[in-house]
């Protein structure tokens, strides 16, 4: 067995990376990773812009100014102001070239066409400079960035309509087990409803991966070998749940060997998810995850998700990890490194109940995993622990 750090390093070292890029409409770019920098073709803002409703002035010698016009957002007039003159102006409107400050309306007394300023003046106050956010030729968003809604808004403000992104991986989920039946059927004694396929598909969809395919197979060697061989040739990443241990009816490992999957590692010193497999064949990366749902999901977040981000060319692949104080004492069961379902609350983190590898319910309340090193014993309240933030939209 290898340790968790080595396992993740091997996944990222040997996992495939996409070389395919495509151009998509900006509105369809959500959750894609940029394949090249986006360069701004305009200044933003493209003109000096008023930061508030008020009065644009050409600063004079006293506090009284003569009103000579009005400029609102969208106007393209550019009145010339002489010293001691002002125009009424509104937020977002272009500031006349000859104005050198904007005074908020609350600091002005109006008397017909004359206004009196009730504060001392400084040049360029309440004026957003042209190109304050970005100038022509500047990098708006860097290659490797995962596009979120705010990025789409920013790029739209620059007039961008299309972006070049990395192709997302095609992902197959192969679920194994004689005991599994589809939800909606009638359970016989010894059977359980299959949930890993639905869970992983939904989690992948939440994270922006929609090109997924699920197949369920019984614990049959020939069928397992046939399905895996066909699947590996069609997808970039294959996730198998169950059947990776060494029991009499665990045929996945045997099938991998026969169809030519290169084993990178098998078994990790961790709980849950010790019987984790990672391998590759040609351009396909293959994971063998435990069949227990909570163990499968933990392994997905720790190992599969970073590889998916690498495949897309993301700048940041690993989940964000921080150190937080534990909000209550926790007694560790076992000597392996542990990934425990947890919830960040305020400035601390709580380890949740229901830590069994078969219990996925606690993941509904979790927003993090607490990672405890091997041979941990009792963790005291207030002690800092390694906390891995689960990805959210």
C-alpha positions as CSV (number, residue, x, y, z in Angstrom):
1,X,0.0,0.0,0.0
2,X,1.0,3.6,-0.6
3,X,0.2,6.7,1.4
4,X,-2.4,9.3,0.3
5,X,0.1,11.9,-0.8
6,X,1.9,9.5,-3.1
7,X,-1.4,8.3,-4.5
8,X,-2.6,11.7,-5.5
9,X,0.8,12.5,-6.9
10,X,0.7,9.4,-9.1
11,X,-2.8,10.2,-10.3
12,X,-1.8,13.6,-11.5
13,X,1.5,12.4,-12.9
14,X,0.1,9.5,-15.0
15,X,-3.4,10.9,-15.7
16,X,-4.2,12.0,-19.2
17,X,-4.5,15.7,-20.2
18,X,-6.8,16.9,-23.0
19,X,-5.2,18.4,-26.1
20,X,-8.5,19.2,-27.7
21,X,-9.8,22.8,-27.6
22,X,-13.0,24.2,-29.0
23,X,-14.6,27.7,-29.4
24,X,-17.9,28.2,-27.6
25,X,-20.3,31.0,-27.3
26,X,-19.6,33.0,-24.1
27,X,-23.1,32.2,-22.8
28,X,-22.3,28.5,-23.1
29,X,-18.9,28.7,-21.4
30,X,-19.9,28.1,-17.8
31,X,-17.6,25.6,-16.1
32,X,-15.3,25.2,-19.0
33,X,-11.6,25.9,-18.5
34,X,-10.0,28.5,-20.7
35,X,-7.5,27.1,-23.2
36,X,-5.9,30.5,-23.9
37,X,-5.8,33.9,-22.3
38,X,-8.7,36.3,-23.1
39,X,-7.2,39.7,-24.2
40,X,-9.3,42.8,-23.8
41,X,-9.9,44.7,-27.0
42,X,-11.2,47.8,-25.1
43,X,-10.5,49.9,-22.1
44,X,-12.9,49.2,-19.2
45,X,-14.4,51.6,-18.5
46,X,-14.0,52.9,-22.0
47,X,-14.3,56.5,-20.8
48,X,-13.9,58.5,-17.6
49,X,-17.1,57.5,-15.7
50,X,-19.0,59.1,-12.9
51,X,-19.0,56.9,-9.8
52,X,-22.2,58.5,-8.4
53,X,-25.1,60.9,-9.0
54,X,-23.9,64.5,-8.5
55,X,-22.2,67.3,-10.3
56,X,-19.1,67.3,-12.5
57,X,-17.1,70.5,-12.1
58,X,-14.2,72.4,-13.6
59,X,-12.8,73.4,-10.2
60,X,-13.1,77.2,-9.7
61,X,-11.9,79.8,-7.2
62,X,-14.9,79.7,-4.9
63,X,-17.7,77.4,-3.8
64,X,-20.3,78.7,-6.2
65,X,-20.7,77.2,-9.8
66,X,-22.8,77.9,-12.8
67,X,-24.8,74.9,-14.2
68,X,-24.4,74.6,-18.0
69,X,-26.0,71.2,-18.8
70,X,-26.6,67.6,-17.9
71,X,-25.0,64.3,-18.7
72,X,-26.7,61.0,-18.0
73,X,-25.6,57.4,-18.6
74,X,-25.6,56.6,-22.3
75,X,-25.2,60.2,-23.4
76,X,-22.4,60.8,-26.0
77,X,-22.3,64.6,-25.6
78,X,-19.1,66.0,-24.1
79,X,-19.8,69.6,-23.0
80,X,-16.9,71.9,-22.5
81,X,-16.7,73.4,-19.0
82,X,-14.9,76.6,-18.2
83,X,-13.4,77.2,-14.8
84,X,-16.3,77.6,-12.3
85,X,-18.8,75.7,-14.4
86,X,-20.6,72.4,-13.7
87,X,-23.0,69.9,-15.2
88,X,-25.5,67.6,-13.5
89,X,-24.2,64.0,-13.9
90,X,-25.5,60.6,-13.1
91,X,-23.8,57.3,-12.1
92,X,-22.2,55.6,-15.1
93,X,-22.3,58.7,-17.3
94,X,-19.2,59.9,-19.2
95,X,-17.4,62.7,-17.3
96,X,-16.7,65.7,-19.6
97,X,-13.1,65.9,-20.6
98,X,-12.8,69.4,-19.1
99,X,-14.3,68.4,-15.7
100,X,-11.8,67.5,-13.1
101,X,-13.9,66.3,-10.2
102,X,-17.4,65.0,-9.3
103,X,-19.2,66.1,-6.2
104,X,-22.0,63.8,-4.7
105,X,-25.4,65.5,-4.8
106,X,-25.7,65.4,-1.0
107,X,-22.9,67.9,-0.7
108,X,-24.5,70.5,-3.1
109,X,-27.1,73.2,-2.5
110,X,-29.0,74.1,-5.7
111,X,-30.4,77.5,-6.5
112,X,-31.7,77.6,-10.0
113,X,-28.7,77.5,-12.3
114,X,-26.3,78.1,-9.5
115,X,-24.9,75.5,-7.1
116,X,-22.9,75.8,-3.9
117,X,-20.4,73.2,-2.9
118,X,-20.4,72.3,0.8
119,X,-17.1,70.4,1.0
120,X,-13.4,71.0,0.0
121,X,-12.6,69.7,-3.5
122,X,-9.9,67.4,-4.8
123,X,-9.2,66.6,-8.4
124,X,-10.5,63.2,-9.8
125,X,-12.7,62.5,-6.8
126,X,-15.6,60.2,-7.7
127,X,-14.3,59.6,-11.2
128,X,-13.6,56.1,-12.5
129,X,-10.5,56.5,-14.8
130,X,-10.7,55.2,-18.3
131,X,-9.2,51.7,-18.2
132,X,-9.4,51.4,-14.4
133,X,-10.3,47.7,-14.6
134,X,-8.4,46.8,-17.6
135,X,-6.7,48.5,-20.6
136,X,-6.7,47.5,-24.3
137,X,-4.3,44.5,-24.7
138,X,-4.5,43.5,-21.0
139,X,-5.2,39.9,-20.0
140,X,-8.9,39.8,-18.9
141,X,-8.9,36.2,-17.7
142,X,-5.9,33.8,-17.7
143,X,-5.6,30.5,-19.4
144,X,-6.5,27.7,-17.0
145,X,-9.3,29.5,-15.3
146,X,-12.5,27.7,-14.8
147,X,-15.3,29.9,-16.1
148,X,-17.9,31.0,-13.6
149,X,-20.9,33.3,-13.9
150,X,-18.9,36.3,-12.8
151,X,-16.3,35.7,-15.5
152,X,-19.1,35.6,-18.1
153,X,-20.4,38.9,-16.8
154,X,-16.9,40.5,-17.0
155,X,-16.2,39.2,-20.5
156,X,-19.6,40.3,-21.7
157,X,-18.8,43.8,-20.4
158,X,-15.7,43.8,-22.7
159,X,-17.8,42.8,-25.7
160,X,-16.5,39.2,-25.9
161,X,-18.9,36.8,-27.6
162,X,-16.8,33.6,-27.9
163,X,-14.0,31.9,-25.9
164,X,-11.6,29.1,-26.5
165,X,-11.8,26.3,-24.0
166,X,-10.5,22.8,-23.3
167,X,-12.8,19.9,-24.2
168,X,-14.3,18.2,-21.2
169,X,-13.6,14.5,-20.6
170,X,-16.1,11.8,-21.5
171,X,-16.7,9.9,-18.3
172,X,-18.0,6.3,-17.9
173,X,-19.3,5.0,-14.5
174,X,-19.3,1.2,-14.3
175,X,-21.2,-0.1,-11.3
176,X,-20.7,-3.7,-10.3
177,X,-22.5,-6.0,-7.9
178,X,-25.0,-8.9,-7.8
179,X,-26.8,-7.3,-4.9
180,X,-27.8,-4.2,-6.8
181,X,-31.1,-3.5,-8.4
182,X,-32.4,-0.3,-9.9
183,X,-34.5,2.1,-7.7
184,X,-38.2,1.4,-8.2
185,X,-37.9,-2.3,-8.3
186,X,-38.9,-4.6,-5.4
187,X,-36.2,-5.6,-3.1
188,X,-35.7,-9.3,-2.4
189,X,-33.8,-10.5,0.7
190,X,-30.1,-9.7,0.3
191,X,-30.6,-6.9,-2.4
192,X,-30.1,-3.2,-2.2
193,X,-30.9,-0.3,-4.5
194,X,-28.0,0.9,-6.7
195,X,-27.1,4.5,-5.8
196,X,-23.4,5.0,-6.8
197,X,-24.2,5.6,-10.5
198,X,-26.9,8.1,-9.7
199,X,-24.8,9.8,-7.1
200,X,-21.7,10.1,-9.1
201,X,-23.6,11.3,-12.2
202,X,-25.3,14.0,-10.2
203,X,-22.1,15.1,-8.5
204,X,-20.3,15.3,-11.8
205,X,-23.2,17.3,-13.3
206,X,-23.1,19.7,-10.3
207,X,-19.4,20.2,-11.1
208,X,-20.0,20.9,-14.8
209,X,-19.4,17.4,-16.2
210,X,-22.4,16.3,-18.2
211,X,-20.8,14.0,-20.7
212,X,-21.3,10.9,-18.6
213,X,-22.4,7.3,-19.2
214,X,-23.5,4.7,-16.6
215,X,-23.6,0.9,-17.0
216,X,-24.4,-1.7,-14.3
217,X,-23.0,-5.2,-14.4
218,X,-23.4,-8.3,-12.3
219,X,-20.5,-10.1,-10.7
220,X,-19.6,-12.1,-13.7
221,X,-16.0,-12.4,-15.0
222,X,-16.7,-12.7,-18.7
223,X,-19.4,-9.9,-18.6
224,X,-17.1,-7.7,-16.6
225,X,-14.2,-8.2,-19.0
226,X,-16.4,-7.5,-22.0
227,X,-18.0,-4.3,-20.6
228,X,-14.7,-2.9,-19.4
229,X,-12.9,-3.6,-22.7
230,X,-15.7,-1.8,-24.6
231,X,-15.9,1.1,-22.2
232,X,-12.2,1.8,-22.1
233,X,-12.1,2.4,-25.8
234,X,-14.9,5.0,-25.7
235,X,-14.2,7.3,-22.8
236,X,-11.4,9.4,-21.4
237,X,-12.0,8.5,-17.7
238,X,-13.6,5.3,-16.4
239,X,-14.8,5.0,-12.9
240,X,-15.6,1.6,-11.6
241,X,-17.4,1.1,-8.3
242,X,-17.1,-2.2,-6.5
243,X,-15.4,-5.4,-7.4
244,X,-11.9,-4.1,-6.9
245,X,-11.1,-6.1,-3.7
246,X,-9.8,-9.7,-3.8
247,X,-12.9,-11.6,-2.9
248,X,-14.1,-14.6,-4.8
249,X,-16.6,-12.5,-6.7
250,X,-14.5,-9.4,-7.2
251,X,-13.7,-9.6,-10.9
252,X,-12.7,-6.1,-11.8
253,X,-9.0,-6.4,-11.0
254,X,-8.7,-9.7,-12.9
255,X,-10.4,-8.1,-15.9
256,X,-8.1,-5.1,-15.8
257,X,-5.1,-7.4,-16.0
258,X,-6.4,-9.4,-18.9
259,X,-7.5,-6.5,-21.1
260,X,-4.1,-4.7,-20.6
261,X,-4.8,-2.0,-18.0
262,X,-1.5,-0.7,-16.6
263,X,-1.7,-0.7,-12.8
264,X,-0.3,2.5,-11.3
265,X,-1.3,1.6,-7.8
266,X,-3.7,-0.6,-5.8
267,X,-4.6,0.1,-2.2
268,X,-3.9,3.2,-0.2
269,X,-3.2,3.6,3.5
270,X,-6.5,5.4,4.2
271,X,-10.0,5.1,5.6
272,X,-12.4,5.0,3.9
273,X,-11.3,3.7,0.5
274,X,-8.3,1.4,1.2
275,X,-9.0,-0.8,-1.9
276,X,-8.5,2.1,-4.3
277,X,-7.2,1.3,-7.8
278,X,-5.7,3.6,-10.4
279,X,-4.4,2.6,-13.8
280,X,-4.4,3.6,-17.4
281,X,-4.6,2.2,-20.9
282,X,-3.6,4.3,-23.8
283,X,-5.4,7.6,-23.4
284,X,-7.9,6.4,-20.7
285,X,-7.5,6.9,-17.0
286,X,-9.2,4.2,-14.9
287,X,-10.3,4.3,-11.3
288,X,-11.5,1.4,-9.2
289,X,-13.5,2.9,-6.3
290,X,-14.9,1.0,-3.3
291,X,-18.5,-0.1,-3.7
292,X,-19.6,1.6,-0.4
293,X,-21.2,4.9,-1.4
294,X,-19.5,7.2,1.2
295,X,-16.1,5.6,0.5
296,X,-16.7,6.0,-3.3
297,X,-17.6,9.7,-2.9
298,X,-14.6,10.5,-0.7
299,X,-12.2,8.9,-3.1
300,X,-13.9,10.7,-6.0
301,X,-13.3,14.1,-4.3
302,X,-9.7,13.4,-3.3
303,X,-8.5,11.6,-6.4
304,X,-10.9,11.7,-9.4
305,X,-11.9,15.4,-9.2
306,X,-8.3,16.7,-9.3
307,X,-7.6,14.5,-12.4
308,X,-10.7,15.9,-14.2
309,X,-9.4,19.4,-13.5
310,X,-6.0,18.4,-14.9
311,X,-7.6,16.9,-18.0
312,X,-9.2,20.2,-18.7
313,X,-6.0,22.2,-18.2
314,X,-7.1,23.9,-15.0
315,X,-4.6,26.1,-13.3
316,X,-5.7,24.9,-9.8
317,X,-6.4,21.1,-9.7
318,X,-6.4,20.1,-6.0
319,X,-9.2,21.0,-3.6
320,X,-8.5,24.0,-1.4
321,X,-7.0,22.9,1.9
322,X,-7.0,25.0,5.1
323,X,-6.2,24.5,8.7
324,X,-9.1,25.0,11.1
325,X,-9.7,24.3,14.9
326,X,-11.8,21.4,15.8
327,X,-15.0,22.4,17.5
328,X,-15.2,19.3,19.7
329,X,-13.1,16.4,20.8
330,X,-12.8,13.5,18.5
331,X,-11.6,10.0,19.1
332,X,-10.0,8.4,16.1
333,X,-10.9,4.8,15.2
334,X,-8.1,2.9,13.4
335,X,-4.5,3.8,12.5
336,X,-4.9,4.7,8.8
337,X,-5.1,8.2,7.4
338,X,-8.7,9.2,7.5
339,X,-11.0,11.5,5.5
340,X,-13.9,12.4,7.7
341,X,-17.1,14.1,6.6
342,X,-17.2,17.5,8.3
343,X,-18.9,20.8,8.3
344,X,-17.2,24.2,8.6
345,X,-19.1,26.4,11.0
346,X,-17.8,30.0,11.5
347,X,-14.1,29.8,12.2
348,X,-14.0,26.1,13.1
349,X,-14.9,22.6,11.8
350,X,-17.1,19.9,13.2
351,X,-16.6,16.2,12.4
352,X,-20.0,14.8,11.6
353,X,-21.6,11.6,12.8
354,X,-22.3,8.7,10.4
355,X,-18.7,8.1,9.3
356,X,-19.2,4.5,8.1
357,X,-18.1,4.0,4.5
358,X,-21.6,2.7,3.8
359,X,-23.3,5.9,5.1
360,X,-23.6,8.6,2.6
361,X,-26.3,10.6,4.3
362,X,-23.8,12.8,6.3
363,X,-22.4,14.0,3.0
364,X,-25.6,16.0,2.7
365,X,-24.6,18.2,5.6
366,X,-20.8,18.2,4.8
367,X,-19.0,21.0,3.2
368,X,-15.5,19.7,3.9
369,X,-13.4,16.6,4.7
370,X,-11.2,16.6,7.7
371,X,-7.9,14.7,6.9
372,X,-6.3,13.1,9.8
373,X,-2.8,11.6,9.4
374,X,-1.9,8.0,10.2
375,X,-1.7,6.9,13.8
376,X,-3.8,9.8,15.1
377,X,-5.4,9.1,18.5
378,X,-7.6,11.7,20.1
379,X,-8.0,15.1,18.6
380,X,-8.8,17.8,21.2
381,X,-11.2,20.6,20.8
382,X,-9.4,23.7,19.5
383,X,-6.6,21.6,17.8
384,X,-6.0,22.6,14.2
385,X,-6.8,20.0,11.7
386,X,-6.3,19.7,7.9
387,X,-9.6,20.6,6.3
388,X,-10.3,20.0,2.6
389,X,-13.1,22.2,1.2
390,X,-15.6,20.3,-1.0
391,X,-16.2,21.9,-4.3
392,X,-19.4,23.9,-4.7
393,X,-21.0,25.8,-7.6
